[in-house]
Amino acid sequence: MADSQSLLQRWRQLKDELESTHTRLIAVSKYAPDAAVACLAGAGQRDFAESRPQSLRDRAQQFPDLFWHMIGPVQKNKARYVGRHVGMWHSVEDAETAAAVARHVRGRRLPVLLQVNVGDLPHQHGVLPENLPVLYEQVSCIPELEITGLMCMAPRGSDARRCFSALRCLRDGLADGSLGGLSMGMSGDFRIAVEEGATMVRLGSVLFGLGNIE
Ligand SMILES: *Cc1c(COP(=O)(O)O)cnc(C)c1O
């Protein structure tokens, strides 16, 4: 790849910055070519994410030594891809799909995060804050899944800091404050997320340098 040097440079900078705050850098590879994934993997990046179950399965089969995060919506007919290939599932939003995924988990407990619609906007993924305690109870009863925290996306044009601090408060109020994980922050708002306590940020365009393709 002609621009693998600049990719590595961006990666090192982001990694150093995030390591100083003990924040896990998840490389969102959904728009990136295989060569870019291979390049970062060769340099030592372990955590990668895909937002579509089939892409995740394909990449996890191609790069089995990497740790794959599922960050997008999952339909029940794709549950097996998630149950079999995912290292951490960030986008749990209903108990039925969670149970469907759990049926494909073998010989391990799959770490999951509950996705919350903190902006309280229609057409956004995630459980509404007022329904979070019920979802937490339902998913807690599924032995193959282990709830490790919460995830959100700050809707475009919203007050990202308010969303992130709301997610942190929700996490602190669940399970007697025993959940550690907070997956929040993308290319445009990850520094705010880190200030608000993110333990993982999900970076696509700022890392791979692809601009905003969405
Ligand atoms: C695509 C995506 C990201 C990364 O987005 P960038 O703005 O390119 O960093 C993060 N989280 C989710 C859920 C995504 O779908």
The ligand as an SDF file (V2000), in Angstrom:
LIG
                    3D

 15 15  0  0  0  0  0  0  0  0999 V2000
  -18.4460    3.2900   11.6910 C   0  0  0  0  0  0  0  0  0  0  0  0
  -18.5760    3.2500   13.1600 C   0  0  0  0  0  0  0  0  0  0  0  0
  -17.5750    3.8160   13.9750 C   0  0  0  0  0  0  0  0  0  0  0  0
  -16.3690    4.5490   13.4340 C   0  0  0  0  0  0  0  0  0  0  0  0
  -16.7600    5.7280   12.8050 O   0  0  0  0  0  0  0  0  0  0  0  0
  -15.6960    6.8670   12.4270 P   0  0  0  0  0  0  0  0  0  0  0  0
  -16.4500    8.1400   12.5770 O   0  0  0  0  0  0  0  0  0  0  0  0
  -15.2650    6.5920   11.0450 O   0  0  0  0  0  0  0  0  0  0  0  0
  -14.5790    6.7870   13.4050 O   0  0  0  0  0  0  0  0  0  0  0  0
  -17.7360    3.6970   15.3430 C   0  0  0  0  0  0  0  0  0  0  0  0
  -18.8090    3.0790   15.8980 N   0  0  0  0  0  0  0  0  0  0  0  0
  -19.7900    2.5530   15.1420 C   0  0  0  0  0  0  0  0  0  0  0  0
  -20.9340    1.8940   15.8150 C   0  0  0  0  0  0  0  0  0  0  0  0
  -19.7060    2.6240   13.7560 C   0  0  0  0  0  0  0  0  0  0  0  0
  -20.6850    2.0860   13.0140 O   0  0  0  0  0  0  0  0  0  0  0  0
  1  2  1  0
  2  3  1  0
  2 14  2  0
  3  4  1  0
  3 10  2  0
  4  5  1  0
  5  6  1  0
  6  7  2  0
  6  8  1  0
  6  9  1  0
 10 11  1  0
 11 12  2  0
 12 13  1  0
 12 14  1  0
 14 15  1  0
M  END
$$$$
